[in-house]
Amino acid sequence: MTEDDRESPTDPLPTESRQPWFRRNRSGPGWHPSSWQGGLILGGIVVAIVALVVLLRTGVL
């Protein structure tokens, strides 16, 4: 077993199970979610923006 084969004790996940939450678009600018964590973050941002618009339009803010 080489030094590279061992997992770091401070690393909670093995390297094979890690995947990026967002990936670059193949065409055009921007990024898109590539895992459920990225989709959850994107959904939270959309909900926050919609809530802000509704609160501003109703005069609460």
VENMOUR-V617259 format. One record per pair of residues at least 24 apart in sequence whose ideal C-beta (glycine too) atoms are under 7 Angstrom apart, sorted by the first residue. I is the first residue (numbers start at 1). J is the second residue. Records with the same first field share a line. If there is no record, write none. Layout:
I=J + J
This chain:
none
